[in-house]
């Protein structure tokens, strides 16, 4: 349960109904529910410190959790941001996956090095794993976006700016929300990112799309805001007329003979069409392996235009960490927030390599059951006893179970992609009783309602008991109980050696064997699918793991400072997809030898498998 609720805004802007235009223009279901959520406030949960990298004097934060909960934490601590860039889901209906690479077996790495062999990336055995789903209907998406934008506005300073990165799916709808939330007078511009190097291939589109839109607003135009005009080099110098402003009018400058004065222009002022390389997949100059990675040049332009050194820049859908990375390089403070564990790990490693200082926090809101919401939802469906799809039911219900006495029992499962459904409150229960249940067949006698978090079970049960509009029995179940004990943790066998002649430290932790049940299940699923799709021209080639299992390790860290609590990475190694070692942020051309070394005696060992799960052992 939340510790408390933090108001989105102290009170509505005078003369502006908080949801008036939203209801009037869009007329989507659920707007009243959003209104009730806004009245209740943002849920503030316990925040757990995971790790501090460096001294972090600027208070830089990497937060694992949802946008609204992160904003509640920031507002409770009085933290205001000066610039916001967000690249939220586009409601595109797509699932995004990352490619998971099997690392080289360190037992044969030496032989590979001696033979001066280097496998091409395409030859590495890999499989894909879903990171998150961008699957929404428009009404749910817009309700979700409205709540997030209101939360973000609540932590923006009066002189702050916000850039919202979208595409054709919902950009025009979100423009209406931004007009409502920030006010039409605070709209500044539409920016169009033209990624000219995108490979289109065969397409049914009349004109292939090559742009995203970025909506630019300020918190309060009258209070002032930071903006710097930017220029860029022209492809070719051009001759231009020199002019001056005289009495408010443009006038060409002329020489003594009355001839117009010209000059050779090598720069142009940047307008609202930004021709910037897409960088992925064709260009690999900034690879992070993150599906929706954006180029640093794009964020550099935004940050330089709308902030000064020392200002605080925030990204609440942080993804690959490009906003935090560029902010750090440009001397800005930063906040990175994302619900996905892979995003946090990618950003943490990226910032560490860049030499940035920051703190990693995790919001304890009950959502981080697996690596990301998509995986959790997939797992939930398979773990609820007897749950099956039921075509006759509305999409509100996840499915149904069959009871010999009661017949079909519809089952509601909160959608973890939608933060508003995660919490079972009176708003949600009111919708279940007065909208969802009346739409069911009259033969339904019972429904099951699962929840991740609940405002108060006593309050919800009292609300159900006092409502006499339905005779259908409503059973409440805690979803976390379904998942307890299901996940089998990773296992490692290792020993410590003391070495006097080692360049990388006196102590060496040698990993002898590693087993990850979760990764092996993924590999087994991949192999089964590959076997079914095999042909004579493309025979089945399974992914095979050695007896030691060291190919399943991506990252190791030693804590030589504390035996419990917040993690201190005194020594760390990351193995890239080619098998090369990144030691304490420094890239090398060495293959991993199965060890991690430290100068001080290690107290704890952390291992991250190739899918992103991390496990800690005492040494």
N, C-alpha and C positions, 0 to 999 in steps of 0.2 A: 504494500500500500504506500501511496505517497506520504511524505512527512507532512506536507501541507500544500495548499494551492496558492500560486502567485498570480495576481491580476495581470492580464494582458496589458491593459492601459488603466490608469487611475479612473478615468471617466471618458465617455465618448467626446469626440471633438465637437465643440459647440456648433449647432446647426447642421450636424451630419449624423444621420442614423447609421449605426455601426453596420447593419446588414440591410438597410433599406434598398439600395440600388441592386444589391446581390439578389434579393428576392424578386424585385420588380423586373429586372432585365433578364435574368437567367432562368428564373422559375424552375429551379431544380429541386427535386425531392431532397430532404435532409437539411435544408437551410435552417429550419427551426432548431434541429438538433445541434447544428454548429453554433447557433446563437446561445443555446443553453450551455454548451461547452465553454464558450467565451465568457459567459457570466460566471461560471464556476472558477475559471482560471487555469493556469498551467500547472501540471503536477510536478512537484519538487520531490525527487527521490534521493536516497543516500548516494553519495558520490565516493567511489573508492579509488585511491591513488594506486596506480599500477607501477609506475616507473618515473624517475626524474633523470633526464639526460643533461649533464652539465649543471652549472649553477642556476641557470634559468632566471637571471635577474629581471628580465622583461615580462615574466609571467606568461610565456607562450604555452598554449594548451592544445593537446590532441585528445579529443573526447570521443569515446565510443558510446553512442546512444542516439536517440531520436532528436530532431531539431527542437521540438517544443519543450522537451525535458531539459535539453541543454540550455535553452533560453531561460527557463525557470531558474536554473542554477546561476547563470550569469546575472540575471536581474536581482536575485536574492543577495548576491555579493556586490551589487552596485557596479558591475562591469558594463561599460558602454563601448560600442564599436563605432569606428569612424567610416568604414567602408565594408560593404557586403557584396560578395559575388556568390551566386548560387547557380548550380547546374542541376536542377532537380530532374526526376524522371519526366519523360515527355508524354506519357500516356500513349506510347506507340504500340502497345500490345506485344512487345518483344521481350524475350528472356535473354539476359546477358550472362555469358559464361567466361571463365578464365581457363586458359590451357594450363594443365598441370603437368610438369615435366618430371620424369623419373631421373634422379641424379645418377652420376657415375658411381660405380662401386669403388670405394677407395682401395680395396684390395688389389684392383687391377690398374689403378691410376698410374702407378710408377711405370708399368710396362707400356702403357699408352704414351707416356711422356718420353720414354727412351726410344720408342719407335717413331717419335715425332709425328704421331697421328692425331688428327683432330676431326671428330665426326661433324658433319654438317648438321645444323639445327634441325633440318627436316628429317634427318635419320633418327633423331632422338625419339624414344617411345614416349608418347604422351596421351593424355585423355582430357576431356573437358569436364568442368564442374560448374553448375549454375551458381552465379554470384547473387543476382537479384532479379526480380521480375518487374518489368515496366507494364503491368497488365491492369488496366483500370477501365471502368466506364466513366464517362465524362462527369456525371453528377458526383460520384464518389471522389474522383480526382480533384474537382474544383472545391468541394467541401474541405478536402485534405489540404489543398494548397492555401485556401483562405485561412485556415487555422495556423498553418506554418508561417505565412506572411505576416499575420497579426503578431505572432510570437517574435518574429525577427524585428518587426518595427518597435516592439517594446524595449529592445536592448540597443537600438540605434541612438546615437547622440543627435542633438537637434541639428547639427551641421553635417550629418552623415549622408552618404549616397548608397544606392543599391543597384546592382546589375543582375537581371534575371535572364538566364540563358535558356532559350526554348527553341522549338522548331515549329513546322507547319501544323502539327497535330493539335496543339492547344494554345499556341502563342496568342491568337486573337482573343480567346476566352480569358486568359490570364491578364491580358491588357485591361480588360474591364475590371477585374479584381483589383489590380494595382491602382487604377483610377479611383476606385472606391476607398481603398485602404490608405493610400498616400495623398489622394486628391489630384484632380486633373491638372491643377496649377503646378504641381511638383513633378510632372512628367517632363523629361528633358529631351529624349530622342529614342528612336529605334536604330540599333546598330545591326548591320548585316555582315556576318562573318562569311566571306567568300573563300571556301576551301577549293581553290582552282585545280589542285592535283588529285582530286578524288577520282577513283576508277569507277566508272558507271556500269560498264558492261551492258548486257542486254536489259532493256527496260521498257515497260509499257507507257511510261510517262511521255507526254508530248515534248516537254522540255525537262531534261533530267535536273533534279534538284542539286544545287551545289552551295546552299547557304543555310545557316542557322540565324535566328534573330536573337538579339540581346536587348531587353527593355531596360532603359536607364531612367531612374527616378531619384529624387532627393527627399530627405525627410521634411525639410521646411525651407522652401526657397527664400522666404523673407529673413530667416535667421542666417542665411549665407551658407555656402558650401565650397569645398575645395575643388578646383578644376584648373588644370594646366593644358593649354593648347599644345598639341604635339605635332612634330613635323617628321617627314621621312624623305630619303633620297629619291629623286626622280630617276626613272630608268634611263632617260636621256635629258640633258640640259635643254631648256627652251628659252627663247627670247621673250621677255615680258615688258610691258609698259610700266614705267614708274609713275606712281600717282600719290596725291595727297588729299586730305579732307579739308575743304575750305567752306566755312559756313554750313557745315553739315552735309556737304555734297562732295562726291568724288570728282577730282580734277586731275587730268594728266599733267605731269611735270614737263616743262619744255626748257630747252636751252636758250642762249642769247639770240639765236637766229630764229626761234619760234618752232623748232623741230622737237617732236616728242622724244623724251629721254627713255632709252631702253636699257635693260640689263639682262645678264645671263642667269637664269634661275636654276639652281641645282637641287632645291628642296621644294616640297609641297606640304601644305597643311593637311593633316589627316582628317578625312571627312567621316561619314557614318557607314561607308563600305570598306571593310577591312580585308584586304587580300593577304591572307596568311596561310601558309602551308598547313595541311591537315596533320602531317607527321605520322599518322597511322592509317592504314597498315603499311603504306609504301615506304615511308621514311622511318628509319630506326635510330635516329639520333638521340632520342629521349625515351628509351624503352623502359616501361615498368611492368608490362604484362597485364595492365588493367584495361578492361574492355572499352571504357568510355573516356580514356585519357584525353586531355586537351593539351595543346602545345603551350609551352612556356611563353612564347611570343605574344599569344593572345592575352594572357593574364598580365604580362609585363606592361602592355599598353593600358589596360584598365587601371592597374595599381599606380602607374606613373601619372595618369591623367587625374585621378580622383583621390590622391592621398599624398602626404608628406612623410619624410623619414620620422620614425618614432610613433606614427599613428597605428591604430589597431585595425587589422583586416581580418574578416571572418568569412568562412565558407561552411555552411551548415549541411551541405551534401557533398562532402569533400572529395570523395572518389580517390583518385590516384595521388592526391596531395599537392597538385600543381600550385594552387593558390598559396598554401603555406610555404612551399619551397621558394616560389618567386618573391613572396613578401619578405622572407628571411634574407634572400640575396640582396634585396633593395633596401634593407635597413628598416623594415616595418615589423611591428609585432604581429602575431598571428594567432587565430583560433581555427583549428580544423575539427570538424564534427562529422561523423558518419555512423550509421548503424551497423555496417558490415565489418566483421573482423578483418577480412582481407584488406579493406581500405585502411584500417588503422595500422596494420603491419606494413603495408606498402609505404604509407606515409612516414611511419616511424623510421623505417630503414632508409628511406630516401633522405629524410632530414638529418639522420645520423651521419650518412655519407657526406652531406654538405657541411657538416660541422655545426649545425644549429643546436640550440639549447631549448628544451621544452619539457613539459610534464605530460604524462599519459594518464588519463582518468577514464573510469568506466562508470556509467550510470546503472545502478542496481535496480532496474525496473522489471525484471523477470522476462525480458524479451531475448536476452542473449543465451538462449538454450543451446543453440548450435552456432555455426559460423555466421549465418545470415538468415533473414526471414524466410527466403524461398526454401532453404533446406529444412528449416524448422517446420514449415507448413507441410512439405512433402512427407516428413517423418511423422508428423501428427496424424495425418490421414491413415497411415499404415499401422499406427499403434492403438487407435481407438477400437476396442473389441467389437467386431461385427459391423463396423461402419462400411456401407456400400453406397454407390451412387444411386440416386432415385430420380429418374427423368421427370416424374410427375411433380416434383417439388421445385419451388422457386429457388433461384440462385442464392438467396439469402441463407438457405440451409446447406450445410456441407454435404449432407447425405442423410441416410437413415439406418437405424438398426431395427431388427425384427424381433418381436417378443411373442411367444406362443399365446399369451393371454391378452396383451394389449394391441397386438398387430404392429403396424408401422409406427415407429417413433422417430420423427425428424430430429436432427442433431445440428445445433448451431455451434460453430467454431470461430473464434475471433480471427479476423484477417490481420496478420502481423505486418502486412504492407501498409495498413491503414491505422495510424496511431489512435484515431478516434474510436476504433472498435476494440482496441487492446484492453481498455478498462471497462469492466462491467459496472455501470452506474444506472441511476434512475432513467437517464436519457435513453440508454440502450434498451433497458427493460421495458420502458414505455413503448418503444418502437416494436419490440417483440410481441407485446400483449395486444397492441391496438392496430398494428399493420401486418406483421408476419403471420401471427396465429389466425386471424380472421380469413386470410387467403388460403388456409389449409382445407383439405377435404373434411367434411363434417364427421367422418369416421375416426379422425385422429383424437386419441384420448390423452396423449402425453407427449411432451417434448423435452429434450435434454439440452441444457445451455452450459457450454464450457466457458471458462474465463481464465485469463492469465493473471489479471489483477482485478481487484474489486474495491470499490469505495468503502463499503461496509456490508458484510453478509447479512447482518441483522437488519440494516436499513432496506436492503433489497428484498429480503423475505417479508418484511413488514409491508412494503409497497405491493408485493404480489398478493398478500393476504387481504389487503384493503381494497384491491381492485376486483370487482365482481362482474367484469365484462366478459369473462371466459370461464368455462368449466374444465378447460384443458389443464392437466397437471404439469407443473414446471419444475424440473429437477435441476439443481445447480451442481456443477462439478468443476473442481480445480484442475486445469489442464496440466499444471506442473507435476501433479501426482502421477499422471500417465507416463511422463518422461523420466521420472526418478529411477535411477539404477539401470536405465536402458543403455546408455552410452558406456562402452567399455573403454577405459583409458588406455593410452599408449604405454608400452612397457619397454624398458631399456636395461641392458646389462653393461656395466662399465667398471673400470678400476682406475685408481690414481697412482701415478708414478712420479717420483721426485727425480729431477734431472739437473745436473750441474752444468752441462754444456749446451743447453738448449737456448737458442737466440730469442725465442718467443716467450720464455718464462720458465721459472723453476719447477712449476707443477704442471703435469699433463694429465688431463682426464681422457682416458682411452675408451671409446665406445666399442664394445665387443659385439653387441647385437641390439637390434631395435625392431619392435613389432608394433604396428598400428592397425588395429582391427578395422577402424573406420576407413582408412585408405585402402586396405586390402579388399573391403567390401566394394568400394568404388571400382577398383581394378577388376574384380570378379564380374561386376555388372558390365564393364567395358568389354571384357573378353567374351562374355556370353553374347552380347550384341554383335561383336565382330565375327563370331563364329557363325551366327545366323545369316549374316550378310556376305559371307565369303563366297567367292566364285572361283572358277578354274583360272581366270586371268589374275584374280586378286585373292590368292589363298589366305587362309586364316593364319595370322602370326600373333600369338598371344603375348601380352606383357607378362614377363616372368621376373620374379623377385628372388634374389639370392637368399641363402640360409641366414646370413647375418642381417639382411634387411636395411643396410645402411643407405641404400639408394632412396629410401623414403624420408631422409632427413634433409631439411632445407636450411636450418639455422640452429645454432647452439650459443648459449650465453652462460657465463659463470658469475655468480655473486660471491664476492670475497669479503663483503662488508657486513651483511646481515643474514642471519639464519632463518628469518621469517619476515612477514610484512611486505612493504613496498620493495620492488625489485631494484637492485643496483647492478647494472651491467658493467662489471670491471674488466671483462674480456668477452669478445663475441666473434663468431665466425658465421658468415652467410655463404652458402654454396649456390652459385648461379646455375642456370639451366645447362650451361656447357661443362659444369663440374669445377669451375675455377673458384678460388676462395676470395672472399672479400673479408679482410681481417681488420676489425675495429674501424670499418668504414673505408679502408684502403683497398682498392682493387688490385688483384695480383693475377699472374698467369700460372699460379701453382694449383695443382689438383689437391683436393682434400685428402688427408692421410688418416682420417678416422679419429683425430684427437683435437682437443682444444686446450690451449695452454694459458697460464696466468703466472704472474710474478708472486702474488700472494696466495696463501692456501685457500682453495675454494670451499665454500660452505654449501652452496646450492648449484644445481645444474638445471638449465632450462633447454628443452629441445622442442623445436617447431617442425612438424611434419610437412610434406610438400603440399598438403591441402590447407594448412594454416592452423591446425590445432596445436596448442602449446601445453606442455606438461613440465612440472617442476619436481625434482628429486633432491633430497638431502644427500650431500656427498660425504 
